[in-house]
Amino acid sequence: MPPSGTPPQWAEWLRWAIENSQRPSPVSTVLLILQIVTVFALILTVWKTWQMASAASASADAAEASVGEMRATRTQEMRPYVIVYLDPFSSPRNIKLVIENVGRTPAWGLSFDCDQPLGAGIPGWDLRERSSLFSSGLDFLAPGQKMELFFGPLVAASEESVVRKWQITLTYAHQCGEEPHRETQTLDLDAFAGIMVG
């Protein structure tokens, strides 16, 4: 502890600072204000840059999602679509089974499977056994191409004892070598009830 008559060291330093202090010059005041403004401008620039980077990132994500949707849409539009349906109207006496590619590209390696004997009204008539289409499949079906097979006589299809519904499973590939499409379609004679003339 210093003697009671001596002021502490820090008090001397404070007195010296007060005695030797000068008023700041106008140039140093202007420089201090410029430095403060520069710091605020830098903070504002960093904040705005972060906002722009966030917006650019969100925009890039949206563009990537949009490109993905366009690819998926193009793939869906450009793939083959093979359908199987019954046509009781193109022939005056017979029902035809029609296999048609309504897509824009060829279907490759088609195979067909049915859950029960396929045909209407003729005992023992089964397209699965009589047509190589069901036993061997089909290598290629062009866009817009269709195949018509005899399904049964129109008169016999009107009888109640005839099987009325069939489930056909189609498997076919796209030309780009993607995974094969596998679809099940229903053939239903009852859909023509009342409009088929026997």
MDTraj code that builds the backbone (N, CA, C; nanometers):
import mdtraj as md
import numpy as np

residues = "MET PRO PRO SER GLY THR PRO PRO GLN TRP ALA GLU TRP LEU ARG TRP ALA ILE GLU ASN SER GLN ARG PRO SER PRO VAL SER THR VAL LEU LEU ILE LEU GLN ILE VAL THR VAL PHE ALA LEU ILE LEU THR VAL TRP LYS THR TRP GLN MET ALA SER ALA ALA SER ALA SER ALA ASP ALA ALA GLU ALA SER VAL GLY GLU MET ARG ALA THR ARG THR GLN GLU MET ARG PRO TYR VAL ILE VAL TYR LEU ASP PRO PHE SER SER PRO ARG ASN ILE LYS LEU VAL ILE GLU ASN VAL GLY ARG THR PRO ALA TRP GLY LEU SER PHE ASP CYS ASP GLN PRO LEU GLY ALA GLY ILE PRO GLY TRP ASP LEU ARG GLU ARG SER SER LEU PHE SER SER GLY LEU ASP PHE LEU ALA PRO GLY GLN LYS MET GLU LEU PHE PHE GLY PRO LEU VAL ALA ALA SER GLU GLU SER VAL VAL ARG LYS TRP GLN ILE THR LEU THR TYR ALA HIS GLN CYS GLY GLU GLU PRO HIS ARG GLU THR GLN THR LEU ASP LEU ASP ALA PHE ALA GLY ILE MET VAL GLY".split()
xyz = np.array([
    [0.0844, -0.1162, 0.0000],
    [0.0000, 0.0000, 0.0000],
    [0.0893, 0.1230, 0.0000],
    [0.0617, 0.2183, -0.0917],
    [0.1482, 0.3366, -0.0986],
    [0.1259, 0.4262, 0.0218],
    [0.2254, 0.5066, 0.0536],
    [0.2080, 0.5997, 0.1667],
    [0.0925, 0.6934, 0.1387],
    [0.0295, 0.7377, 0.2457],
    [-0.0927, 0.8172, 0.2323],
    [-0.0709, 0.9468, 0.1573],
    [0.0456, 1.0027, 0.1548],
    [0.0684, 1.1289, 0.0859],
    [0.0931, 1.1144, -0.0626],
    [0.1193, 0.9946, -0.1162],
    [0.1491, 0.9759, -0.2580],
    [0.0243, 0.9323, -0.3339],
    [-0.0008, 1.0020, -0.4431],
    [-0.1171, 0.9600, -0.5230],
    [-0.0857, 0.8287, -0.5965],
    [-0.1840, 0.7486, -0.6234],
    [-0.1590, 0.6233, -0.6962],
    [-0.1072, 0.6522, -0.8370],
    [-0.0415, 0.5528, -0.8963],
    [0.0209, 0.5688, -1.0265],
    [-0.0816, 0.5986, -1.1359],
    [-0.1902, 0.5374, -1.1341],
    [-0.2896, 0.5574, -1.2396],
    [-0.3437, 0.6982, -1.2374],
    [-0.3496, 0.7572, -1.1184],
    [-0.3962, 0.8950, -1.1089],
    [-0.2963, 0.9890, -1.1767],
    [-0.1690, 0.9593, -1.1642],
    [-0.0685, 1.0409, -1.2303],
    [-0.0808, 1.0278, -1.3831],
    [-0.1009, 0.9068, -1.4225],
    [-0.1142, 0.8844, -1.5675],
    [-0.2363, 0.9575, -1.6218],
    [-0.3487, 0.9567, -1.5497],
    [-0.4704, 1.0247, -1.5924],
    [-0.4474, 1.1755, -1.5981],
    [-0.3802, 1.2291, -1.4979],
    [-0.3533, 1.3722, -1.4975],
    [-0.2638, 1.4096, -1.6138],
    [-0.1630, 1.3266, -1.6410],
    [-0.0745, 1.3538, -1.7534],
    [-0.1525, 1.3508, -1.8850],
    [-0.2447, 1.2545, -1.8997],
    [-0.3228, 1.2426, -2.0227],
    [-0.4113, 1.3651, -2.0410],
    [-0.4686, 1.4137, -1.9311],
    [-0.5560, 1.5311, -1.9428],
    [-0.4750, 1.6550, -1.9774],
    [-0.3601, 1.6677, -1.9165],
    [-0.2779, 1.7856, -1.9424],
    [-0.2229, 1.7857, -2.0841],
    [-0.1920, 1.6673, -2.1361],
    [-0.1289, 1.6594, -2.2674],
    [-0.2272, 1.6315, -2.3808],
    [-0.3519, 1.6222, -2.3463],
    [-0.4483, 1.5915, -2.4535],
    [-0.4706, 1.7138, -2.5393],
    [-0.4994, 1.6840, -2.6651],
    [-0.5264, 1.7918, -2.7581],
    [-0.6670, 1.7730, -2.8112],
    [-0.7177, 1.8765, -2.8595],
    [-0.8458, 1.8661, -2.9284],
    [-0.8231, 1.7982, -3.0611],
    [-0.9149, 1.7035, -3.1012],
    [-0.8938, 1.6371, -3.2288],
    [-0.9040, 1.7366, -3.3436],
    [-0.8212, 1.7137, -3.4410],
    [-0.8211, 1.8019, -3.5571],
    [-0.9418, 1.7691, -3.6441],
    [-0.9876, 1.8606, -3.7283],
    [-1.1015, 1.8339, -3.8171],
    [-1.0737, 1.7172, -3.9128],
    [-0.9503, 1.6984, -3.9552],
    [-0.9159, 1.5899, -4.0474],
    [-0.9360, 1.4548, -3.9784],
    [-0.8875, 1.4441, -3.8520],
    [-0.9037, 1.3166, -3.7820],
    [-1.0510, 1.2896, -3.7517],
    [-1.1315, 1.3905, -3.7296],
    [-1.2751, 1.3728, -3.7070],
    [-1.3413, 1.3198, -3.8346],
    [-1.3052, 1.3795, -3.9487],
    [-1.3616, 1.3351, -4.0766],
    [-1.3187, 1.1908, -4.1052],
    [-1.1925, 1.1589, -4.0777],
    [-1.1443, 1.0219, -4.0994],
    [-1.2184, 0.9217, -4.0111],
    [-1.2452, 0.9603, -3.8856],
    [-1.3187, 0.8716, -3.7951],
    [-1.4602, 0.8470, -3.8476],
    [-1.5268, 0.9529, -3.8944],
    [-1.6622, 0.9383, -3.9493],
    [-1.6596, 0.8505, -4.0739],
    [-1.5595, 0.8701, -4.1607],
    [-1.5472, 0.7870, -4.2815],
    [-1.5251, 0.6399, -4.2467],
    [-1.4449, 0.6130, -4.1449],
    [-1.4217, 0.4745, -4.1038],
    [-1.5505, 0.4105, -4.0502],
    [-1.6276, 0.4846, -3.9717],
    [-1.7539, 0.4314, -3.9192],
    [-1.8508, 0.4029, -4.0339],
    [-1.8616, 0.4975, -4.1295],
    [-1.9503, 0.4783, -4.2449],
    [-1.9027, 0.3583, -4.3279],
    [-1.7719, 0.3424, -4.3449],
    [-1.7175, 0.2303, -4.4218],
    [-1.7519, 0.0960, -4.3564],
    [-1.7415, 0.0914, -4.2230],
    [-1.7756, -0.0328, -4.1516],
    [-1.9230, -0.0664, -4.1731],
    [-2.0112, 0.0332, -4.1604],
    [-2.1544, 0.0085, -4.1829],
    [-2.1818, -0.0333, -4.3274],
    [-2.1139, 0.0281, -4.4237],
    [-2.1315, -0.0083, -4.5643],
    [-2.0846, -0.1519, -4.5883],
    [-1.9747, -0.1902, -4.5243],
    [-1.9238, -0.3262, -4.5377],
    [-2.0235, -0.4274, -4.4806],
    [-2.0793, -0.3968, -4.3635],
    [-2.1789, -0.4853, -4.3027],
    [-2.3008, -0.4974, -4.3931],
    [-2.3475, -0.3858, -4.4480],
    [-2.4635, -0.3863, -4.5379],
    [-2.4331, -0.4673, -4.6650],
    [-2.3121, -0.4517, -4.7190],
    [-2.2732, -0.5255, -4.8395],
    [-2.2716, -0.6769, -4.8138],
    [-2.2166, -0.7171, -4.7004],
    [-2.2111, -0.8596, -4.6659],
    [-2.3527, -0.9146, -4.6506],
    [-2.4400, -0.8403, -4.5853],
    [-2.5776, -0.8851, -4.5634],
    [-2.6527, -0.8990, -4.6967],
    [-2.6393, -0.7992, -4.7847],
    [-2.7059, -0.8047, -4.9153],
    [-2.6479, -0.9172, -5.0023],
    [-2.5174, -0.9387, -4.9943],
    [-2.4547, -1.0475, -5.0695],
    [-2.5096, -1.1815, -5.0226],
    [-2.5263, -1.1978, -4.8921],
    [-2.5839, -1.3216, -4.8379],
    [-2.7274, -1.3408, -4.8878],
    [-2.8058, -1.2316, -4.8913],
    [-2.9427, -1.2410, -4.9430],
    [-2.9431, -1.2834, -5.0903],
    [-2.8554, -1.2241, -5.1714],
    [-2.8487, -1.2593, -5.3134],
    [-2.8033, -1.4035, -5.3325],
    [-2.7075, -1.4477, -5.2510],
    [-2.6606, -1.5867, -5.2616],
    [-2.7730, -1.6831, -5.2247],
    [-2.8519, -1.6491, -5.1229],
    [-2.9646, -1.7344, -5.0835],
    [-3.0687, -1.7396, -5.1949],
    [-3.0972, -1.6238, -5.2553],
    [-3.1939, -1.6194, -5.3657],
    [-3.1424, -1.6975, -5.4862],
    [-3.0135, -1.6862, -5.5149],
    [-2.9558, -1.7602, -5.6283],
    [-2.9613, -1.9102, -5.6028],
    [-2.9369, -1.9512, -5.4794],
    [-2.9439, -2.0931, -5.4445],
    [-3.0872, -2.1449, -5.4596],
    [-3.1844, -2.0676, -5.4130],
    [-3.3253, -2.1073, -5.4266],
    [-3.3644, -2.1149, -5.5741],
    [-3.3154, -2.0204, -5.6533],
    [-3.3441, -2.0194, -5.7962],
    [-3.2817, -2.1407, -5.8656],
    [-3.1608, -2.1758, -5.8268],
    [-3.0946, -2.2930, -5.8850],
    [-3.1701, -2.4208, -5.8486],
    [-3.2175, -2.4291, -5.7244],
    [-3.2963, -2.5464, -5.6829],
    [-3.4248, -2.5567, -5.7633],
    [-3.4922, -2.4427, -5.7841],
    [-3.6166, -2.4420, -5.8625],
    [-3.5888, -2.4815, -6.0079],
    [-3.4786, -2.4322, -6.0636],
    [-3.4436, -2.4670, -6.2018],
    [-3.4124, -2.6163, -6.2134],
    [-3.3436, -2.6718, -6.1148],
    [-3.3119, -2.8148, -6.1165],
    [-3.4394, -2.8982, -6.1082],
    [-3.5330, -2.8571, -6.0219],
    [-3.6605, -2.9290, -6.0110],
    [-3.7380, -2.9197, -6.1421],
    [-3.7349, -2.8028, -6.2050],
    [-3.8054, -2.7837, -6.3324],
    [-3.7466, -2.8720, -6.4419],
    [-3.6141, -2.8814, -6.4458],
    [-3.5487, -2.9668, -6.5459],
    [-3.5856, -3.1132, -6.5212],
    [-3.5908, -3.1539, -6.3953],
    [-3.6310, -3.2905, -6.3624],
    [-3.7726, -3.3205, -6.4073],
    [-3.8636, -3.2248, -6.3857],
    [-4.0019, -3.2426, -6.4299],
    [-4.0098, -3.2503, -6.5824],
    [-3.9312, -3.1662, -6.6523],
    [-3.9330, -3.1698, -6.7984],
    [-3.8808, -3.3029, -6.8510],
    [-3.7759, -3.3568, -6.7860],
    [-3.7237, -3.4873, -6.8279],
    [-3.8291, -3.5965, -6.8091],
    [-3.8944, -3.5933, -6.6921],
    [-3.9973, -3.6946, -6.6642],
    [-4.1121, -3.6837, -6.7640],
    [-4.1520, -3.5605, -6.7956],
    [-4.2608, -3.5395, -6.8912],
    [-4.2195, -3.5885, -7.0297],
    [-4.0959, -3.5568, -7.0706],
    [-4.0485, -3.6013, -7.2014],
    [-4.0444, -3.7537, -7.2083],
    [-3.9987, -3.8159, -7.1010],
    [-3.9931, -3.9619, -7.0974],
    [-4.1330, -4.0204, -7.1095],
    [-4.2291, -3.9618, -7.0379],
    [-4.3662, -4.0113, -7.0450],
    [-4.4255, -3.9897, -7.1845],
    [-4.3959, -3.8757, -7.2452],
    [-4.4508, -3.8472, -7.3785],
    [-4.3865, -3.9333, -7.4872],
    [-4.2610, -3.9664, -7.4703],
    [-4.1880, -4.0353, -7.5761],
    [-4.1833, -4.1866, -7.5588],
    [-4.2509, -4.2399, -7.4598],
    [-4.2467, -4.3844, -7.4395],
    [-4.3573, -4.4531, -7.5183],
    [-4.3455, -4.5828, -7.5399],
    [-4.4554, -4.6554, -7.6040],
    [-4.5693, -4.6769, -7.5037],
    [-4.6899, -4.6794, -7.5535],
    [-4.8072, -4.7142, -7.4728],
    [-4.8822, -4.8222, -7.5493],
    [-4.8761, -4.9431, -7.4988],
    [-4.9432, -5.0539, -7.5647],
    [-5.0744, -5.0805, -7.4914],
    [-5.1824, -5.0850, -7.5682],
    [-5.3131, -5.1123, -7.5099],
    [-5.3726, -5.2357, -7.5757],
    [-5.4563, -5.3041, -7.5011],
    [-5.5272, -5.4219, -7.5518],
    [-5.6750, -5.3956, -7.5274],
    [-5.7552, -5.4150, -7.6321],
    [-5.8988, -5.3914, -7.6159],
    [-5.9783, -5.4810, -7.7099],
    [-6.1068, -5.4927, -7.6807],
    [-6.1979, -5.5703, -7.7647],
    [-6.2681, -5.4759, -7.8601],
    [-6.2839, -5.5199, -7.9853],
    [-6.3522, -5.4387, -8.0866],
    [-6.4659, -5.5214, -8.1473],
    [-6.5900, -5.4987, -8.0992],
    [-6.7035, -5.5722, -8.1555],
    [-6.7662, -5.4997, -8.2747],
    [-6.7103, -5.3875, -8.3166],
    [-6.7755, -5.3036, -8.4170],
    [-6.7130, -5.3102, -8.5561],
    [-6.5872, -5.3512, -8.5669],
    [-6.5221, -5.3467, -8.6978],
    [-6.5629, -5.4629, -8.7884],
    [-6.6230, -5.5640, -8.7316],
    [-6.6669, -5.6779, -8.8122],
    [-6.8143, -5.7041, -8.7799],
    [-6.8953, -5.7349, -8.8801],
    [-7.0387, -5.7522, -8.8528],
    [-7.0714, -5.8773, -8.7711],
    [-6.9817, -5.9753, -8.7695],
    [-7.0162, -6.1013, -8.7015],
    [-6.9174, -6.1426, -8.5922],
    [-6.8031, -6.0773, -8.5848],
    [-6.6992, -6.1242, -8.4930],
    [-6.6502, -6.0131, -8.4007],
    [-6.5943, -6.0557, -8.2888],
    [-6.5263, -5.9636, -8.1975],
    [-6.3772, -5.9823, -8.2203],
    [-6.3072, -5.8712, -8.2277],
    [-6.1616, -5.8782, -8.2462],
    [-6.0913, -5.8352, -8.1183],
    [-5.9790, -5.8996, -8.0915],
    [-5.8887, -5.8555, -7.9861],
    [-5.7839, -5.7689, -8.0552],
    [-5.7702, -5.6445, -8.0107],
    [-5.6781, -5.5504, -8.0752],
    [-5.5640, -5.5178, -7.9791],
    [-5.4430, -5.5265, -8.0299],
    [-5.3235, -5.4855, -7.9556],
    [-5.2638, -5.3697, -8.0342],
    [-5.2513, -5.2539, -7.9679],
    [-5.2101, -5.1331, -8.0405],
    [-5.1107, -5.0526, -7.9585],
    [-5.0115, -4.9997, -8.0276],
    [-4.9157, -4.9080, -7.9650],
    [-4.9615, -4.7653, -7.9955],
    [-5.0170, -4.6991, -7.8956],
    [-5.0645, -4.5619, -7.9149],
    [-4.9593, -4.4595, -7.8710],
    [-4.8397, -4.5080, -7.8353],
    [-4.7311, -4.4187, -7.7948],
    [-4.6555, -4.3640, -7.9140],
    [-4.5497, -4.2881, -7.8852],
    [-4.4711, -4.2229, -7.9908],
    [-4.3457, -4.2997, -8.0295],
    [-4.3112, -4.4024, -7.9547],
    [-4.1906, -4.4784, -7.9855],
    [-4.2235, -4.6272, -7.9904],
    [-4.1384, -4.7071, -8.0510],
    [-4.1654, -4.8511, -8.0612],
    [-4.1624, -4.9206, -7.9254],
    [-4.2401, -5.0254, -7.9165],
    [-4.2360, -5.1128, -7.7993],
    [-4.1551, -5.2363, -7.8382],
    [-4.0673, -5.2792, -7.7499],
    [-3.9780, -5.3919, -7.7774],
    [-4.0041, -5.5043, -7.6784],
    [-3.9858, -5.6266, -7.7266],
    [-3.9931, -5.7433, -7.6386],
    [-4.1258, -5.7570, -7.5671],
    [-4.2358, -5.7513, -7.6414],
    [-4.3680, -5.7593, -7.5794],
    [-4.3999, -5.9022, -7.5377],
    [-4.4567, -5.9148, -7.4206],
    [-4.5093, -6.0447, -7.3776],
    [-4.6453, -6.0210, -7.3138],
    [-4.7299, -6.1228, -7.3236],
    [-4.8678, -6.1125, -7.2776],
    [-4.8986, -6.2316, -7.1882],
    [-4.9751, -6.2064, -7.0839],
    [-5.0172, -6.3136, -6.9956],
    [-5.1626, -6.2885, -6.9580],
    [-5.2413, -6.3964, -6.9548],
    [-5.3836, -6.3826, -6.9232],
    [-5.4194, -6.4780, -6.8105],
    [-5.5160, -6.4374, -6.7281],
    [-5.5508, -6.5146, -6.6100],
    [-5.6419, -6.6350, -6.6368],
    [-5.6987, -6.6459, -6.7572],
    [-5.7896, -6.7570, -6.7903],
    [-5.7957, -6.7745, -6.9411],
    [-5.8599, -6.8815, -6.9889],
    [-5.8695, -6.9004, -7.1346],
    [-5.9246, -6.7758, -7.2020],
    [-5.8630, -6.7402, -7.3114],
    [-5.8916, -6.6134, -7.3774],
    [-5.9686, -6.6367, -7.5062],
    [-6.0934, -6.5969, -7.5077],
    [-6.1791, -6.6114, -7.6237],
    [-6.3240, -6.6134, -7.5790],
    [-6.4131, -6.5838, -7.6698],
    [-6.5541, -6.5747, -7.6327],
    [-6.6383, -6.6685, -7.7172],
    [-6.7099, -6.7577, -7.6510],
    [-6.8184, -6.8313, -7.7133],
    [-6.7873, -6.9569, -7.7901],
    [-6.6622, -6.9944, -7.8079],
    [-6.6323, -7.1179, -7.8799],
    [-6.5643, -7.2124, -7.7813],
    [-6.6278, -7.3265, -7.7515],
    [-6.5663, -7.4206, -7.6575],
    [-6.4281, -7.4642, -7.7071],
    [-6.3316, -7.4619, -7.6169],
    [-6.1957, -7.5038, -7.6506],
    [-6.1129, -7.3982, -7.7222],
    [-6.1724, -7.2864, -7.7566],
    [-6.0979, -7.1796, -7.8256],
    [-6.0237, -7.0969, -7.7212],
    [-5.8920, -7.0936, -7.7316],
    [-5.8099, -7.0179, -7.6366],
    [-5.6954, -6.9535, -7.7145],
    [-5.6998, -6.8237, -7.7241],
    [-5.5956, -6.7509, -7.7982],
    [-5.4571, -6.7752, -7.7406],
    [-5.4494, -6.8043, -7.6126],
    [-5.3186, -6.8274, -7.5508],
    [-5.2497, -6.9483, -7.6143],
    [-5.3296, -7.0448, -7.6602],
    [-5.2726, -7.1645, -7.7221],
    [-5.2661, -7.1532, -7.8741],
    [-5.3565, -7.0793, -7.9327],
    [-5.3665, -7.0734, -8.0792],
    [-5.2806, -6.9644, -8.1428],
    [-5.2447, -6.8636, -8.0651],
    [-5.1666, -6.7529, -8.1218],
    [-5.0255, -6.7536, -8.0652],
    [-4.9270, -6.7460, -8.1530],
    [-4.7871, -6.7415, -8.1075],
    [-4.7583, -6.6118, -8.0315],
    [-4.8455, -6.5172, -8.0475],
    [-4.8302, -6.3904, -7.9768],
    [-4.8265, -6.4121, -7.8254],
    [-4.9096, -6.5049, -7.7761],
    [-4.9147, -6.5297, -7.6327],
    [-4.8076, -6.6288, -7.5872],
    [-4.7659, -6.7194, -7.6736],
    [-4.6635, -6.8159, -7.6332],
    [-4.5223, -6.7596, -7.6519],
    [-4.4987, -6.6874, -7.7612],
    [-4.3638, -6.6372, -7.7914],
    [-4.3480, -6.4875, -7.7700],
    [-4.4578, -6.4156, -7.7627],
    [-4.4487, -6.2710, -7.7503],
    [-4.4298, -6.2051, -7.8861],
    [-4.3929, -6.0808, -7.8826],
    [-4.3763, -6.0028, -8.0049],
    [-4.2485, -5.9211, -7.9895],
    [-4.1622, -5.9271, -8.0902],
    [-4.0343, -5.8559, -8.0802],
    [-4.0503, -5.7050, -8.0847],
    [-4.1464, -5.6564, -8.1652],
    [-4.1496, -5.5140, -8.1958],
    [-4.2914, -5.4727, -8.2331],
    [-4.3349, -5.3579, -8.1835],
    [-4.4630, -5.2995, -8.2243],
    [-4.4387, -5.1502, -8.2471],
    [-4.4493, -5.1088, -8.3725],
    [-4.4194, -4.9698, -8.4096],
    [-4.5255, -4.8743, -8.3553],
    [-4.4924, -4.7459, -8.3458],
    [-4.5931, -4.6483, -8.3041],
    [-4.7099, -4.6469, -8.4034],
    [-4.8306, -4.6530, -8.3536],
    [-4.9496, -4.6527, -8.4385],
    [-4.9847, -4.7884, -8.4959],
    [-4.8967, -4.8866, -8.4806],
    [-4.9235, -5.0193, -8.5351],
    [-5.0210, -5.0935, -8.4442],
    [-5.1113, -5.1695, -8.5069],
    [-5.2002, -5.2518, -8.4275],
    [-5.2150, -5.3887, -8.4912],
    [-5.2413, -5.4853, -8.4066],
    [-5.2631, -5.6228, -8.4498],
    [-5.4044, -5.6611, -8.4079],
    [-5.4739, -5.7280, -8.4969],
    [-5.6103, -5.7706, -8.4677],
    [-5.6168, -5.9227, -8.4740],
    [-5.6763, -5.9827, -8.3710],
    [-5.6906, -6.1276, -8.3640],
    [-5.8380, -6.1616, -8.3454],
    [-5.8809, -6.2732, -8.4023],
    [-6.0180, -6.3197, -8.3829],
    [-6.0359, -6.3575, -8.2363],
    [-6.1380, -6.2995, -8.1735],
    [-6.1634, -6.3243, -8.0321],
    [-6.2823, -6.4180, -8.0114],
    [-6.3809, -6.4050, -8.0978],
    [-6.4988, -6.4913, -8.0857],
    [-6.6135, -6.4351, -8.1679],
    [-6.7184, -6.5181, -8.1899],
    [-6.8333, -6.4695, -8.2661],
    [-6.9163, -6.3739, -8.1813],
    [-6.9693, -6.2736, -8.2453],
    [-7.0496, -6.1729, -8.1772],
    [-7.1740, -6.2330, -8.1135],
    [-7.2378, -6.3287, -8.1815],
    [-7.3601, -6.3908, -8.1299],
    [-7.3304, -6.4675, -8.0016],
    [-7.2230, -6.5424, -7.9997],
    [-7.1896, -6.6214, -7.8815],
    [-7.1531, -6.5329, -7.7635],
    [-7.0962, -6.4175, -7.7892],
    [-7.0568, -6.3274, -7.6812],
    [-7.1767, -6.2700, -7.6074],
    [-7.2948, -6.2769, -7.6674],
    [-7.4149, -6.2261, -7.6034],
    [-7.4706, -6.3252, -7.5013],
    [-7.4259, -6.4499, -7.5054],
    [-7.4793, -6.5517, -7.4161],
    [-7.4290, -6.5294, -7.2743],
    [-7.5128, -6.5642, -7.1775],
    [-7.4795, -6.5456, -7.0368],
    [-7.3713, -6.6422, -6.9885],
    [-7.3608, -6.7588, -7.0510],
    [-7.2662, -6.8599, -7.0032],
    [-7.1215, -6.8277, -7.0385],
    [-7.1002, -6.7305, -7.1230],
    [-6.9654, -6.6968, -7.1688],
    [-6.8912, -6.6182, -7.0603],
    [-6.7602, -6.6454, -7.0472],
    [-6.6760, -6.5662, -6.9571],
    [-6.6823, -6.4210, -7.0036],
    [-6.6986, -6.3291, -6.9104],
    [-6.7216, -6.1885, -6.9470],
    [-6.5995, -6.0972, -6.9254],
    [-6.5050, -6.1383, -6.8395],
    [-6.3918, -6.0503, -6.8066],
    [-6.2615, -6.1274, -6.8070],
    [-6.1559, -6.0584, -6.8538],
    [-6.0213, -6.1146, -6.8565],
    [-5.9220, -6.0083, -6.8100],
    [-5.8202, -6.0519, -6.7397],
    [-5.7098, -5.9635, -6.7012],
    [-5.5890, -6.0011, -6.7870],
    [-5.5395, -5.9062, -6.8641],
    [-5.4205, -5.9308, -6.9465],
    [-5.3067, -5.8441, -6.8931],
    [-5.1941, -5.9088, -6.8678],
    [-5.0751, -5.8362, -6.8222],
    [-4.9777, -5.8255, -6.9379],
    [-4.9417, -5.7025, -6.9702],
    [-4.8479, -5.6750, -7.0798],
    [-4.7142, -5.6347, -7.0205],
    [-4.6082, -5.6810, -7.0812],
    [-4.4737, -5.6372, -7.0443],
    [-4.4024, -5.5997, -7.1736],
    [-4.3448, -5.4805, -7.1760],
    [-4.2727, -5.4353, -7.2957],
    [-4.1715, -5.3300, -7.2553],
    [-4.0703, -5.3143, -7.3394],
    [-3.9604, -5.2237, -7.3072],
    [-3.9612, -5.1033, -7.3992],
    [-3.8990, -4.9983, -7.3510],
    [-3.8778, -4.8768, -7.4283],
    [-3.7478, -4.8940, -7.5055],
    [-3.7322, -4.8273, -7.6158],
    [-3.6120, -4.8434, -7.6976],
    [-3.4853, -4.7961, -7.6277],
    [-3.4976, -4.7114, -7.5258],
    [-3.3788, -4.6593, -7.4580],
    [-3.3218, -4.7581, -7.3574],
    [-3.3819, -4.8751, -7.3465],
    [-3.3291, -4.9765, -7.2562],
    [-3.3658, -4.9541, -7.1111],
    [-3.4685, -4.8765, -7.0855],
    [-3.5114, -4.8547, -6.9478],
    [-3.5796, -4.9808, -6.8959],
    [-3.6165, -4.9770, -6.7699],
    [-3.6884, -5.0894, -6.7102],
    [-3.8148, -5.1168, -6.7911],
    [-3.8499, -5.2443, -6.8105],
    [-3.9713, -5.2750, -6.8872],
    [-4.0970, -5.2225, -6.8172],
    [-4.1917, -5.1838, -6.8975],
    [-4.3221, -5.1408, -6.8457],
    [-4.4063, -5.2664, -6.8260],
    [-4.4734, -5.2748, -6.7128],
    [-4.5613, -5.3885, -6.6852],
    [-4.6961, -5.3320, -6.6449],
    [-4.7971, -5.3631, -6.7252],
    [-4.9303, -5.3075, -6.7032],
    [-5.0347, -5.4171, -6.7142],
    [-5.1370, -5.4080, -6.6311],
    [-5.2480, -5.5020, -6.6375],
    [-5.3707, -5.4276, -6.6880],
    [-5.4354, -5.4860, -6.7882],
    [-5.5542, -5.4251, -6.8469],
    [-5.6691, -5.5248, -6.8423],
    [-5.7895, -5.4720, -6.8333],
    [-5.9087, -5.5565, -6.8242],
    [-5.9860, -5.5532, -6.9543],
    [-6.0206, -5.6713, -7.0025],
    [-6.1109, -5.6836, -7.1173],
    [-6.2471, -5.7213, -7.0597],
    [-6.3506, -5.6451, -7.0933],
    [-6.4816, -5.6656, -7.0321],
    [-6.5901, -5.6632, -7.1397],
    [-6.6526, -5.7795, -7.1642],
    [-6.7621, -5.7856, -7.2624],
    [-6.8848, -5.7088, -7.2143],
    [-6.9015, -5.6980, -7.0844],
    [-7.0182, -5.6271, -7.0311],
    [-7.0166, -5.4782, -7.0644],
    [-6.8991, -5.4260, -7.1009],
    [-6.8912, -5.2850, -7.1390],
    [-6.9707, -5.2586, -7.2660],
    [-6.9978, -5.3659, -7.3428],
    [-7.0721, -5.3509, -7.4682],
    [-7.2158, -5.3981, -7.4558],
    [-7.2595, -5.4279, -7.3344],
    [-7.3956, -5.4782, -7.3157],
    [-7.4975, -5.3777, -7.3698],
    [-7.5931, -5.4287, -7.4462],
    [-7.6978, -5.3438, -7.5010],
    [-7.6614, -5.2793, -7.6329],
    [-7.5341, -5.2778, -7.6696],
    [-7.4975, -5.2157, -7.7977],
    [-7.4495, -5.3176, -7.8983],
    [-7.4227, -5.4417, -7.8511],
    [-7.3837, -5.5469, -7.9455],
    [-7.5097, -5.6076, -8.0036],
    [-7.5110, -5.6224, -8.1329],
    [-7.6262, -5.6795, -8.2011],
    [-7.5909, -5.8237, -8.2339],
    [-7.6741, -5.9158, -8.1867],
    [-7.6468, -6.0563, -8.2073],
    [-7.7101, -6.1084, -8.3332],
])
top = md.Topology()
chain = top.add_chain()
for i, resn in enumerate(residues, 1):
    res = top.add_residue(resn, chain, resSeq=i)
    for name in ("N", "CA", "C"):
        top.add_atom(name, md.element.get_by_symbol(name[0]), res)
traj = md.Trajectory(xyz[None], top)
